[in-house]
Amino acid sequence: MTSWRVVRIFAGFFILLSLALGVPGSPVFASQWWLAFTAFVGANLLQSGLTKWCLLETMLRKLGIQPGC
């Protein structure tokens, strides 16, 4: 599995988790402040797309995950 795939899996998981915890109609609702985490992940994805640099990808490469799309 390549680093970009892992980054996308992490981002998707954290977005879905934070939405589940932040939307009032959810059965696992905790607080609407979880929606700020959703915005944080989205902002990081935007920054990564514009600058072609992602901290998580850098960390994954240091752990030995192969780079690639």
C-alpha positions in Angstrom: 0.0 0.0 0.0 1.4 3.4 -0.9 1.6 6.5 1.3 -1.0 8.4 -0.6 -3.5 5.5 -0.2 -2.9 5.5 3.6 -3.3 9.3 3.7 -6.6 9.1 1.9 -7.8 6.3 4.2 -6.8 8.3 7.3 -8.5 11.4 6.0 -11.7 9.6 5.1 -11.8 7.8 8.5 -11.3 10.9 10.5 -13.9 12.9 8.5 -16.5 10.2 9.0 -15.7 9.8 12.6 -15.8 13.5 13.4 -19.1 13.8 11.5 -20.6 10.9 13.5 -19.5 12.6 16.7 -20.5 16.1 15.7 -23.9 15.9 14.0 -26.7 16.1 16.6 -28.8 13.5 14.9 -26.1 10.8 15.1 -26.5 8.0 17.6 -22.9 8.6 18.9 -23.2 12.4 19.1 -20.8 13.9 21.6 -20.4 17.6 20.8 -20.8 19.9 17.8 -17.2 20.9 18.3 -16.2 17.7 16.5 -17.2 19.5 13.3 -14.2 21.7 13.8 -12.0 18.6 13.4 -13.8 17.9 10.2 -12.9 21.4 9.0 -9.3 20.9 10.2 -8.9 17.7 8.1 -10.5 19.4 5.1 -8.1 22.3 5.4 -5.1 20.0 5.6 -6.3 18.2 2.4 -6.7 21.5 0.7 -3.2 22.6 1.8 -1.7 19.3 0.7 -3.3 19.6 -2.7 -2.0 23.2 -3.2 1.5 22.7 -1.8 2.1 19.0 -2.7 3.4 18.4 0.9 1.6 16.4 3.6 3.0 15.9 7.1 1.3 12.5 7.5 2.9 11.3 4.2 6.3 12.4 5.4 5.9 10.5 8.6 4.6 7.4 6.7 7.6 7.4 4.4 9.9 7.5 7.4 8.1 4.5 8.7 8.9 2.7 5.5 5.7 3.0 3.6 6.4 3.3 -0.1 5.7 6.6 -1.8 3.3 6.8 -4.7 -0.2 7.5 -5.9 
